[in-house]
Amino acid sequence: MKILPTLRYISRNYARHTVIAVFASVASMVLVDLVFISTDHSGLRHTTVQTLPVDWVAGMFALLAGLLYFTPHFHVALANGISRRTFLTANVPAAAALAALFTLLSYILVLLHSLFWPSVMITQLIYALSTRADWFAIFVVQWAAYVFMIMLGCFSAMVVYQATTPLRWAYFLAPVALYFTLIADANAGGRIFDFLKDVLLTVLGLRGVPAPNPYIATLTLTLGAALLAGLVYLVLRRTPLVLD
Amino acid sequence: MSDIQIRHVSKSYGKTRALSDVSVALSDAKVYGLLGRNGAGKTTLLNILTNRVFADGGEIRIDGEPAVENDRAQGKIFYMTEQTLYPKRMRVRDVFDLTRGFYPAFDLDYARALAGRFQLRPEKRFGELSTGYLSIFKLVLTLASNAAVMIFDEPVLGLDANHRDLFYRELLARYQAAPNTVILSTHLIEEAAALLEEVIILKEGQVLLAKPVDEVLELAYVVSGSQENVERYAAGKRVIREEALGRYKAVTIYQRCTGADQALLARLGLDLSPARLQELFVSLTNDPQKVQ
């Protein structure tokens, strides 16, 4: 199995992607700072601690990493006689490493920002985690979330690559359909919305426990990522080369 | 070693039958010509051999191992596809480095030197390469791969005569230095004919003929001379091509020329010459009858 050269190639592209993600995260922090300063001047500010969206920006970039790179990587693997199984096997550690890098960089950015302004990430706010005391919990939950997002991106890339046009449309319009279903449901009492919310909050460790528990979310997201990786393999194992 | 066994391979795309029960064996250290008209199934066969697509039935073995999803078996093959599978923003030199990671025998120095001889600039990105230079890049990559099986699919697409000549000479030199299995899939049969040791001709997804070139050429011959005598000679024989100019006529006959035939030719004052591979190919692939 040629896992190592495949992993090296994937990681090299992910490294470039990470540089762009860092720029986007810094830009998001600057934007929040500008909003913070303007609300301060206008007397609208209610807090002294900033909430930075760097973890959500990283999450978006994790999704994009899977979505944008999976197919080109697959083509290069095919060009070099790499089996689909080896290709996916190399993708798993590459995703884990990228997720770890994103987690670390998000954390460092918030730490650096905190030198000038007290700040937290959205994840910390949700789970009431302290930057210094709960660093491990922050790391594992964010890592799991990024791995999940990368795998979701890979799966979506496979859907785009392999599915028929109607199926492709159905896949990407499903979230929109869900959104309108929930709106309609909200007008009729919101039973579906409440059910989905309960499920989501429970699997993310935000309900049914004495305090928000990031480790439940870590477990859920890791299992979700594993499920997505399995689905990707099921699709990938019989996927032929498709060229535009 | 690089022995390839293709057994009863079939493939359909929707209602279109691309390959139908294709069986052929390729042995080590030979130059094969994979020939066929457009849509004959050449690229499909090569794509199946290299795991780009999957066969509906049959199997392929490389040195006794299944070719499907087998890194070791696939690592023996380098396939220069007509389509480029690398991202357009990638630089030529980066692909050289990348390929060395996947093919340990890849000769980076040779790739650079050969690129120089073709005036291919390694700092160029794919998106910037013309059709001809894209072909040059791909053939440089394949030649430098040092793979046990090198597959060239339309290698000289867009190349000028000088570059085509350089490629054929380089392929021959490389082959003589370290004989391996080379599969040339091309429409420019006349140019490649001198390199080929065996030909596999596909027609409508089936193997029409798979034989050493010498044997193939022995299967046919050209008779020319006065129209009347040529027609007299050709009566009852399997004529696959006819050309006439005034009272002069030439026919290609698809069957062995026996001693009796040669005596008759001499008596009728007709000229005998070997058939050319391209001529034979055109005749065979136009002929609706399958040749055994």
Interface residues (C-beta under 8 A of the other chain):
Chain A: M1 K2 P5 T6 R8 Y9 P72 H75 V76 L78 A79 N80 G81 I82 S83 R84 R85 T86 R237 R238 P240 L241 L243
Chain B: N47 T50 N51 R52 V53 F54 E69 N70 D71 Q74 G75 I77 F78 Y79 T81 Q83 L85 Y86 P87 L98 T99 G101 F102 Y103
